[in-house]
Structures are given as C-alpha cells and as structure tokens.
Amino acid sequence: MLDKSFTTLLDARFGDIDQMCADVRHWDLDFHPLQADALTPYIGRVIQGMSRRFQCAYARFLVNIDQRGAPPADKFTFGFPGRNLNAIWWQGQHVSQEDVLVYFPGTEMHSVTGCDFEVHIISLSEEDIERYADRCGLKRPRLGRLPSLFKAPTFLIEEARSLLGLMTSDPLSIDDCSLDLFAENLVRCWLGQIGLVSKTATSHHSDQVLDQVLAAVSQGNSADVRVSELCENAGLSRRALELAFRERFNMGPAAFLKSSRLVETRRRLSAASSAEASVGDIMALSGFSHVGQFARDYKRMFGELPSVTLESPSGRF
C-alpha cells in the first residue's frame, strides 16, 4: 500500500523576491519583478511539498515577473496554469489555460508572466515515466522527442487544479495513491503527443511584434529594440501594440522594455566586479545613456544604487 503522508516543505508569502529565490527548494531561480511598486504587501506565494514519491508545488505571483533559472535537476517537471492566468510567455510560446508546460532536466528556463499568474506543479523521475509507459502498455519513449508544451484535455487540467490545489487548503488530504493515478493519466496524455502535429494559428501582427520584443529580452538584446521600427516593418500601429502589451502585461511596450533593461542591467552588475567594469559601461550595454536618470530608476526598482550592486559579492542571486 502506498504511503499516504504528505509533507509541506515551504509555505510562504514573499515581499522580497530575492528571499523567495533563496528559500525555494529544488529549483535554481533568478526571478525579477518588472514593476517597481507592487499594489499588495507581498508579491506572491510559494508552497512546496512532497510525498514518498512525488515533489509538488504551487505558486502565485501578483506582479509581472521575468523568470529565469533551472528546474529540478533530476526530474521532468510539469506545470499546469491555474485559473488565474493573466499572461505567460514561456520559452518563446504563448501559454493558455489548456496548456501543460514541461521542464526537462538540465535545461534553462525563461518566461515572462503577467500580473496574477498561478501554476500547479508536479515533478516525475525518468524511471516514473517509464513505469507509467509500461503500465499503460506503451512503448518506452525517447523523451527528447516529446513536446515541452502540449494541450491537455479538460479533465486532466481540472484534476491537476483539484488535487494539487489542496496544497493551499488541505495538504494533509493529499496522498500517494491519488498522485499516482493522476501522474499515470498525465504521462499517458504526454506520450500520446508523439507523432501529432499541432495546428498553429497564424499570429496577428501585434502578436508577431510582441514575440520579437520578448525574444530580444530573452536573448539579452533588448538595448537594440526600437518599437517604432518593429511596428513599421510589420505594418502595425503603435496603438495596436500598446493594447496587446497592456492586455498581457498591464503595461505598455516602452515601460515593459525599460523594466526588462533594468533587470538585465542588474544581472550584469551582479555578475561583474568593480575591477572589471564600471556602472557606466554596464548600463550602456543595456541601452541606457543618462547616468542620473538611470540611477534614479534603478534605485526605485531595486531599492539600492547600481554601484552598490556592482560592489556586492558576485553570486548574490
């Protein structure tokens, strides 16, 4: 008989995202808010727990966040967006509430989430996946062929929200037997994606330009982005792009780019040392030219001057 005990390892609301990244287990996170002033006293909540065989988690963030880092090193991790899903751009793809995200072990992740993003998470070992494949009478798959994003049937999405959602209300009622049956359904659905060709609808021009901006941010090339040029090349009005960004991230493209450039500058300052480069050198790489305005914007966003970040020991994040 399966062990029915479930242990909560972490359940905390965070006002400091750096503290959250330090406290979270199994994940190597490098998260930064894209808003200087949150409207709530905390930016989000993270719950992590485990049974005898399964690692589970729940997260909800109330501000736009640039999310980078690495998932659990030895697991395949599945993320189910919750009912609160303002927007998420994940690994170059727009995610809906019917999608399941798969984080492969040993990979880097990058996503940009809108205000009020919620996700339910379960991690499985490769041995677990192979065991479920055998149980379902399926050939053991080459896992590299499987998609990192796939549409799931409604029953599976609802099962994830119902079962994993108990972490927020009644974690002691979660048991290995229920998790085992859910994981079997999940793996069967995932393996069923092999050989299927998804039908991708043609993106609107606003989506195409939005994707170009997000891709540049992901690659650290946002300093060269000129929104007016992108709109002109796509035959898109600035107003249409403004509406697209506000719908997904509750801010316009200019504000989004500025916040993203500040986050990228902070990463560069944290990785460098004052002996190697100056604040001016690093801010210029991210497209900032006015030192005084940059310093004010940076302090408002992160609560300290850029020189303090540069002089702090490397690896603080």
Secondary structure as GFF3:
##gff-version 3
##sequence-region A 1 317
A	DSSP	beta_strand	7	14	.	.	.	ID=ss1
A	DSSP	alpha_helix	17	23	.	.	.	ID=ss2
A	DSSP	beta_strand	28	33	.	.	.	ID=ss3
A	DSSP	beta_strand	44	50	.	.	.	ID=ss4
A	DSSP	beta_strand	55	61	.	.	.	ID=ss5
A	DSSP	beta_strand	65	70	.	.	.	ID=ss6
A	DSSP	beta_strand	76	85	.	.	.	ID=ss7
A	DSSP	beta_strand	88	90	.	.	.	ID=ss8
A	DSSP	beta_strand	93	94	.	.	.	ID=ss9
A	DSSP	beta_strand	99	103	.	.	.	ID=ss10
A	DSSP	beta_strand	109	113	.	.	.	ID=ss11
A	DSSP	beta_strand	117	124	.	.	.	ID=ss12
A	DSSP	alpha_helix	126	135	.	.	.	ID=ss13
A	DSSP	three_ten_helix	143	145	.	.	.	ID=ss14
A	DSSP	beta_strand	149	151	.	.	.	ID=ss15
A	DSSP	alpha_helix	154	164	.	.	.	ID=ss16
A	DSSP	three_ten_helix	165	168	.	.	.	ID=ss17
A	DSSP	three_ten_helix	171	173	.	.	.	ID=ss18
A	DSSP	alpha_helix	176	191	.	.	.	ID=ss19
A	DSSP	alpha_helix	205	218	.	.	.	ID=ss20
A	DSSP	three_ten_helix	222	224	.	.	.	ID=ss21
A	DSSP	alpha_helix	227	234	.	.	.	ID=ss22
A	DSSP	alpha_helix	238	249	.	.	.	ID=ss23
A	DSSP	alpha_helix	253	271	.	.	.	ID=ss24
A	DSSP	alpha_helix	279	285	.	.	.	ID=ss25
A	DSSP	alpha_helix	291	302	.	.	.	ID=ss26
A	DSSP	alpha_helix	306	311	.	.	.	ID=ss27
###
